[in-house]
Amino acid sequence: MSTSIRESAMVSPFFVFFLVHANIVGVGILGFQRTIVAHAGYDAWISLLLAGASIHLIIWMLYYMLDAGSQDLFSLHELCLGKWLGKLMSFVVLIYVWMAAFLILRSYVSIVKQFIFPLMQTWSTTLIILLLIVYIVAGGFRTVTGVCFFGVVIPAILMLPLFLFPFEYAHPNNLFPMFSHNFTSLFASSKEAVINYMGFELLLFYYPFIKRAAHSQKWAHAGILFSTLLYVAVAIVTFLMFSQGELDMIIWPTLTMLKIVEIPILQRLEFIVISLWLFVILPNICLNLWGVTRGMKQIFGISQFRSLLLVLASLLIGSYLLEGTTPLLMALDFYGNVSLTFIYGYIPLLFLLFLLWGKKRSTARYQTPGAETEKAR
């Protein structure tokens, strides 16, 4: 028998904009410029537009499957793959989501060590952040949604000086000649850019928690569009500031640009930005971890709070084991390849399977009366 979510645990369709955007913009926006210019040079801003356009197509696929009655990832897997294979694939996706949360957390801790506390142990910084995460995720989906809301508002304020101060040192000639790279180069750059859009796929987890969920599709597309325009704007400002040779040697270009901002009563503005950026990466981590705990409950019947403690322990252990910048960059590169496979390989395959036989099964299975109400978090 299918279950439905209590209305008091649900959010309005409008909040999908914040859920999508907040889970896309995080640590990646601090250093994405360096990777996308490798193939397309300073035409890479075009690759950001191409990557964003492709994500809109994937969003349409997700809503088509979810609106047709599959409810979430777990029921979708059961419809298309059967009970046991569906559970196995759901567990594999949970590992993928856990990996995203871990790498976001580990990247932020690496930034804190590099710019603020170089002598502080990785595990101790991670533990402090995890204490805040357990409070948020244990509060349930509505609490996580509230954090996502502030995760959109705060960076909007932080980005303002980034767009104003650097123009004093801008070099417009850096952008020329435009459109000098072929489609092959732009496509290769787009592959590097796509990893910065990861996070929207959590829609597969929280879709049942949206009131009148079918009406939230326009807000999901709005979240993708806003994220795309933000990435393009930050990329162009960065290109105006640095030559490509300089950019190749800078790991965190966005933070480096902030060093030029001079305010009489404030020194080292990047310290303040990095500290406040915690509120930007928190939605990323919390929403991913909420998705993992939700999945553990759906697959294994483990309560979300117990599974949360297990997941947080695994994050702490992983942070202790993954030391150094090189292993972190290797892990990020591996995750990028996995995310490309998941977004552009697995989701279209699942969409095809749903069209073949999943949609017919969903009508009979999920539109039956008398559904139980789930006490969901």
N, C-alpha and C positions, 0 to 999 in steps of 0.2 A: 504494500500500500504506500502511495506517495505521501510525502509530508509537505506542509506549508509553513512558512515562517510567520511568527507572531508579528502583527503590525507594529507593535511597540519596538521591535528590533530592526525595523526597516527605515530607509531614508528616502527622501523625495528624489525624483529623476534628475533634478537640477544638480544634485551633488555628484553625479557621475562625471561632470566636468572636472571637479576638484580631485576625484578619485583617479581619473585617467591622467590628468596633467601632473599631479603631485607624485605619482608613481613613475613618471617618465623623467622629470627633471630632478637630478640629485647630484651625486659626485661627478657624474659624467660631464656635466656642463662646465666643470672647472678645467677639463683637459682634453676635450674631444677634438679641438682644432688641430692638434699635432698629428693625429692619425688620419684625418680625412684629406689632408693636403698631400699625402705621400703619392697619390695616384693622379689627382686632378689639379694639383697646384692651387692657386687662388680662385679657380673656377669651382672649388669644392662646395661653395654655397649652393650651387645648382644641384649637387648630389644630395644635399639635405632636403631640398624640395622633392626630388625624385623618391627618396626614402620615405618621406612623409606621405606622399601620394599613394605609395604601395601599402602603407599601414591603413589608410582609409579603406582599401579593398578588403584587407583582412578583418577589419572591424565589421564591415558589411557581412562577411561570411559568419562571423561569430553571432551577430544578432539574428541572422537568418536561421541558424540552428537553434539558438536559445529561444527565440520567439515562437518557434514551431512546437514547443512543448518539452524540450530536453532539459530545461531548468538549470543545470549546471554541468560542469565537466564530468562529474561522476556518473550521472544519469546518461549523459551523452555517450560516454564510453560503454556503458552497459547496453545501450541501444545498438551501437554500431559494432561492438566487439564481443558482446556476450558478458556474462557475469564475471568469470574468473580472469579472462584476458583483459577485460575492462578494468578490473581492480589492479591488475599488474601494471597496466599502462598509467593508471591514475597515480600509483605509487612512484613510478618513474618521473612523472610530471612534478610530483611533490619534491623529489630530489632536485629537480631543475629550479623550482621556486626557492627552495632552501639555499641553493647555490647563489642565487641572485641576492638574497638577503645577506648572506655571509660576505660576499665580495663587496657589496656596498658598505657594510660595516667595516670590513678590513681596510678598504680604500680610505675611508674617512679617518680611521685611526692612524694610517700611514701619513696622511696630510697633517694631522695634529702633531705627530712626532717630528715631522720634517720642519714645520714652520714655528711651532710653539714650544713643545716639550721634547726635545731630542733625546734626553736621558731617561724619559719615562718608559717603563716596561709596557709592551703591547697588551699583555693580558690584563694589567691593572686599568688601563684606559678603557679596554673593552668591557670589563666588569662594571665600571661606573655607568656606561651607556646602557648595558643590559638591565640594570636596576630600573632605569626609566622605562625601558621597553616593556618589561614584565607588567608594570603598572598600567600602561596604555592598552596592551593587547588583552590583558585580563578584564578590562572594562567592557569588552565586546565591540561589535562592528560599528556601532554608532560613535563610540569614543575614538576609534581609529579614523572614522570619517571626519570627525572634528579636527583631529591632528592634520589630516590631509588638507582641510580648509585653510588652516594657518600655514601649512607648508606651501601654499600657493601665494598667500598674502605677503608673507615675510620676504621671500626672494624677490617679489615685485618691488619692494622697498629697497632691498639691497642692490638690485641691479641698476637703480637710478644713477648713482654716481659712476657706475661702470660705463654708462652711455654718454655721460656729460664730460667728465674730466679728460679722458684720453684724446679728445678731438684737438686739443691744443698741440699734440705731438703727432697727429695723423699724417699719413703720406698717401694721398688718394691715388698716386701713380702705381701703388702696389697692386691695385685691382686690374690694371690694364697690362696687356690686351685681354679683354673679356672673350669668352666663348672660343678659346684657343685650344681646347682639348676635345678629343673625339668622344663618341658615346662609350667606347670600351673603357676609357679612363674614368669617365663619369660613373659608369656602372661599378667599376672596382672601388671607387671612392664611396659610392652609395652603400656597398656591402660593409665598409668600415663605419658608416654613419648609422646604420640600422640599429646597432647595439645601443645607441643612445636613446632609442625609442622603446626599448624593452620595458615592460611593466603594464602596458595596456591589457595584456593577456589575462591579468588577474580578474578581468570581467567574467571569465569562466567560473570563478569562485563566488563572487559577490552578487551576481545577477539576481538570484532569488531574494536578496535583501533590498531590492529596489521596488518601491511602489510604482505600479503601472509601468513596469520595466520596459515594455515596448516603446514607450514615449521617451525613453532616455537616450535613444540612439543619436539624436541630433546633438545632445550634450557630449556624448563620447566623441563624435566627429569634431565638435568645437574644441574639445580638449586636445585632440591630436593637432588641429590646425594652429592653435595658440602655441603649443610646444614647438611646432615646426618653425613658426615665425620667430619665436624667441631664440632658437638655435641659430637661425639664419642671421638675426641681428647681432648676436654675440660673435658669430664667426666673422662677419664683415668688419666689426669694430676691431677684432683681433688682427685681421689681415691689414687693416689700416695702420696698426701700431708696429707690427713686426714684419721684417722680411722673411722669406721662406727659410733662409739659412738660419736666422735667429730662432724661428719657431721650431726648427728641428732639434734644437738644444734645450728647449724649455719643456718640462714635464707638465706643469700646471699653468698654462698661459693666462687663464682668467685671473688667477690669484696674482700672477706676476704683474698684470696690468694695474691691479689695485695698489701696488707699491708706489705708483706715481701720484696717487691722490694725496694731497697735502692739506690737512686741516689744523689750524694753530693749536687747538686744545687736544688734539689726538695725534699720537704717534703710532706707527705701524698699524694702519687701518686693517691690514689683512688679518691681524690677530682677532679683531672684533668680528670681521666677516666670517672667519673660520669657526669661531665660537657660536655665532648665530646660525651658521650653516647646519648645525646639529638639528635645528628645527625643520630643515629642508630634507635631510636624509632620513629623519625619523618616520615620515609617512611611507617612504620606500621600504624600510625594514619592517615596520609594524604591519603594513598591509600584506607583505609577503609572508611574514610569520603567522599572521591570522589565517591566511590561506592554507598554510601547512597544517596548522592545528585543526582547521575546519576539515581538511582532507583526512587527517588521522582519525577524526571522529566518524566520518562517513565510511572509511574503509575498514578500520579496526575496532570502532566503537569505543575508543579511548576518549575520555573527557578532554575538552580543549585546554583546561588549566594544567592537567597532568602532562599532556603532550607539549604544552608550552614550556614547562620546566625542562623536559627532555631536550627540546630543540635549543633552548638557551644554553644548556650545558654543552651541547655539541658545538655551538658557535664559539663558546669560550675556549674549548679544547682546540678547535680549528684555528682560532686566532693565535693560540700559543704555538702551534705546530708550523704555521705558515709565517715564517719570519723573513724579512728582507724584501727589497723592492723587486728584484728579478723574479723570484717565485710568484709574487703577486701579479706582475705583468704577464707571466706565463699562464696563470690561472684565469686572468681576465681575457686573454686571447682564446683560451679553450672555451670559456663561457660564451664568447662571441660566436664561435663556430657552432656551438650547441644551440644557441638562440636562433641563429639563421636557419638551422635545420628544423627547429620547432615551428618557427613562424611561417617560413616559406615552403616547408616540406610537410610537416605533420598536420598542421591545421588545414591546408588545402586537401590533404588525403582524407582527413576526418570529415571534411565537408562533402567530398565525393561519396564516401561510405554512407553518410547521412542521407544524401539524395537518393542513393540506390535502395536502401531498405530501412534506415533509421527513422525517417519521417513517418512512414506507415506505422511503425511500432509505437511511436510516441503518442499518436492520437488515441489509441486504445489504453495505453498504460498510464498516462499522466493527466488525462482529462476525466477521471472518474470521480464521482461524488464521494463525500465522506472522508476526505483526506484528513489525516491527523495533523494537529498543529505542533510544530517542533519548538521546544524551548531553546532556541538558538542564541548564541552569543555573537 
